């Protein structure tokens, strides 16, 4: 018997509370673990681990996102949030490396500009996510008037977008990360040159 029945808002609320609790606890555990991985493997490798874990979470949605077994949502939520938090910890840390690289090339320190552009892109992509979500629902043939009785073909395409969409974008992130030039060795050289220049 499914824990969350169609229209059972009480059960859905309970499930949401349990899920948010597990996700929050996983976030607290992510901070020291990501820091440990970064200090032993470097930022680029640690970020690659986070992306691969997010890829696993996205792919698992196809199998684990089922109302027949709602507690499996905890696996998706914990894994995705754990790795997502690690991703943002590492990306924001890597902005400082980009600033060092830019200072060596331009002679100017421009953290404010990089921070502003990064925040602008983050907000723009967040807004684009909602826009794309609506467009995907419309393209899949979702009809709000039908409620839970959607056409099976619509459900199939929604599931494909829900799982395959993140997989495609995360794969693109991994490809772009392979082209990221600021390795630990490169950053050590850049910092040495900056210290000599400042001295």
C-alpha positions in Angstrom: 0.0 0.0 0.0 1.6 3.3 -1.0 2.6 5.6 1.9 1.6 8.7 -0.1 -1.9 8.2 -1.7 -3.2 10.4 -4.4 -4.7 13.5 -2.7 -3.4 12.5 0.8 -2.0 15.9 1.9 -1.3 14.7 5.5 0.9 11.8 4.3 2.6 14.1 1.7 3.3 16.6 4.5 4.8 13.9 6.7 7.0 12.7 3.9 8.1 16.2 3.1 9.1 16.7 6.8 11.1 13.5 6.9 12.8 14.3 3.6 13.8 17.8 4.7 15.2 16.5 7.9 17.4 13.9 6.2 18.5 16.4 3.5 19.4 19.0 6.2 21.5 16.4 8.2 23.2 15.3 5.0 24.1 18.9 4.2 25.8 19.3 7.6 27.8 16.1 7.0 28.7 17.3 3.5 30.8 20.3 4.6 33.7 18.4 6.5 33.6 15.5 4.0 33.9 17.8 0.9 36.7 19.7 2.7 38.6 16.5 3.4 38.2 15.3 -0.2 39.3 18.7 -1.6 42.4 18.8 0.7 43.5 15.3 -0.3 42.5 15.3 -4.0 42.4 18.9 -5.0 39.4 21.1 -6.0 39.1 19.8 -9.6 39.0 16.1 -8.6 36.6 16.8 -5.7 34.3 18.7 -8.0 34.4 15.8 -10.4 33.3 13.5 -7.6 30.4 15.8 -6.7 29.3 15.9 -10.4 29.5 12.1 -10.8 27.4 11.7 -7.6 24.9 14.2 -8.9 24.8 12.3 -12.2 24.1 9.1 -10.2 21.3 10.8 -8.3 19.7 12.2 -11.5 19.9 8.8 -13.3 18.4 7.0 -10.2 15.3 9.2 -10.4 14.1 7.0 -13.2 14.1 4.0 -10.9 13.6 5.5 -7.4 11.0 8.2 -8.0 7.9 6.1 -7.5 4.8 6.7 -5.3 4.7 3.0 -4.5 8.0 3.4 -2.5 8.1 7.0 -1.4 11.0 6.5 1.1 13.3 5.9 -1.9 12.9 9.7 -2.5 15.2 10.0 0.6 18.0 8.4 -1.4 17.6 10.9 -4.3 17.2 13.9 -2.0 20.2 13.1 0.3 22.5 12.2 -2.6 21.6 15.2 -4.7 21.7 17.7 -1.9 24.9 16.3 -0.4 26.7 16.6 -3.8 25.0 19.8 -4.7 26.2 21.5 -1.6 29.7 20.2 -2.2 29.5 21.5 -5.8 28.7 25.1 -4.6 31.4 24.9 -1.8 34.0 24.0 -4.4 32.8 26.3 -7.2 32.8 29.4 -4.9 36.3 28.4 -3.7 37.5 28.1 -7.3 36.4 31.7 -8.0 39.3 32.8 -5.9 41.7 30.8 -8.2 40.1 32.5 -11.2 40.7 35.9 -9.5 44.4 34.9 -9.0 44.7 33.9 -12.6 43.1 37.1 -13.7 45.4 39.2 -11.5 48.4 37.6 -13.0 47.2 38.3 -16.5 45.7 41.7 -16.0 47.5 43.2 -13.0 44.2 44.0 -11.3 42.3 42.4 -8.5 38.7 42.0 -9.5 36.9 39.7 -7.0 33.8 42.0 -7.0 33.3 41.7 -10.7 33.7 37.9 -10.8 31.4 37.6 -7.7 28.8 39.9 -9.3 28.8 38.0 -12.7 28.7 34.6 -10.9 25.6 35.7 -8.8 24.0 37.1 -11.9 24.4 33.9 -13.8 23.2 31.9 -10.8 20.0 33.9 -10.6 19.5 33.9 -14.3 19.8 30.1 -14.5 17.5 29.7 -11.6 14.9 31.7 -13.4 15.5 29.8 -16.6 14.9 26.5 -14.7 11.4 27.5 -13.9 10.8 28.7 -17.4 12.1 25.4 -18.9 10.0 23.4 -16.4 6.8 25.1 -17.6 7.8 24.6 -21.2 8.6 20.9 -20.7 5.3 20.3 -19.0 3.5 22.0 -21.9 5.5 20.1 -24.5 4.8 16.8 -22.7 1.1 17.4 -22.9 0.5 18.0 -19.1 -3.1 19.1 -18.4 -3.7 20.6 -15.0 -7.4 19.9 -15.3 -6.7 16.2 -15.3 -5.0 16.2 -11.9 -3.3 12.9 -11.3 -5.0 11.2 -14.2 -2.5 12.4 -16.8 -2.1 10.6 -20.1 0.5 7.8 -19.8 2.5 9.3 -22.7 2.7 12.6 -20.8 3.9 10.9 -17.7 6.6 9.1 -19.7 8.0 12.3 -21.2 7.8 14.1 -17.9 9.8 11.2 -16.3 12.3 11.4 -19.2 12.8 15.1 -18.7 13.0 14.8 -14.9 15.8 12.2 -15.2 17.5 12.7 -18.5 17.6 16.5 -18.5 19.9 16.7 -15.5 22.0 13.8 -16.8 22.7 15.8 -20.0 23.6 19.0 -18.3 25.8 17.3 -15.7 27.6 15.4 -18.5 28.2 18.8 -20.1 29.6 20.0 -16.8 32.1 17.1 -16.7 33.2 17.8 -20.3 33.8 21.4 -19.5 35.6 20.5 -16.2 38.1 18.5 -18.3 39.1 21.8 -20.0 39.5 23.7 -16.8 43.2 24.8 -16.7 43.7 25.8 -13.1 45.1 22.6 -11.6 46.8 22.5 -8.2 50.2 22.7 -9.9 49.1 25.7 -12.1 47.7 27.5 -9.0 50.9 26.9 -7.1 52.9 28.5 -9.9 50.4 31.4 -10.2 50.6 32.1 -6.5 54.4 32.1 -6.5 54.5 34.6 -9.3 51.9 36.8 -7.6 53.9 36.8 -4.4 57.1 37.7 -6.2 55.2 40.5 -8.0 53.7 41.9 -4.8 57.0 41.7 -3.0 
